[in-house]
Each structure stands twice: as C-alpha cells, then as structure tokens.
Amino acid sequence: VESIKDLLATSVRPNVQADGGDVQFCGLRDGVVYLSLTGACSSCPSSTATVRVMIRNLLCHQIDEVTDVRAVDDEDPFAKGYVKGVKVE
C-alpha cells in the first residue's frame, strides 16, 4: 500500500493538481486500487480516462499486485476507506 501511495504522491498527484484537482487513495482490495478524484477532476468528463489510462497504466506497470484501478465518488463507501464495513487499506 505504501508503494501505491508513494507513486500517487510523486507521479500522479502533481499532474492532477496542476489541472486544479487532486487524487486520493481510498483502498486496495483483491488487486484493485480505489481512488477518489476531487476538485476540478471530480466534474471533468476526462477524469474517467485519466484513471483508466494514465493512473492504471502506471500502477499496473510499477506494482505487480495491482490489476486494476477504479474511481469512486463521495457517496461510495470506498471514499472513506471502507467496503461493507471492512477497512480495505
């Protein structure tokens, strides 16, 4: 989990913040990384492509245990780091 957070902080977050948004790690479960895009990114139609292409390719290439990356919204339990009452991190 720390290697995922480090990659997000050094390789992803600066690019997303440059466009007025931010990315937050919500959890990891069964190889799937769950992220929340906030700020300008939360309403941007390109945010899905950002997660699917840029972030997914980076994380899957750099970290063997990562098989997919999915975006969550504020209403999703993953946004708080939980799924079905179980801490995912």
Helices and strands as residue ranges (DSSP letters): H 2-7, I 8-12, H 13-18, E 21-29, E 32-39, G 40-43, H 47-49, I 50-55, H 56-62, E 68-72, G 77-80, E 82-83, E 86-87
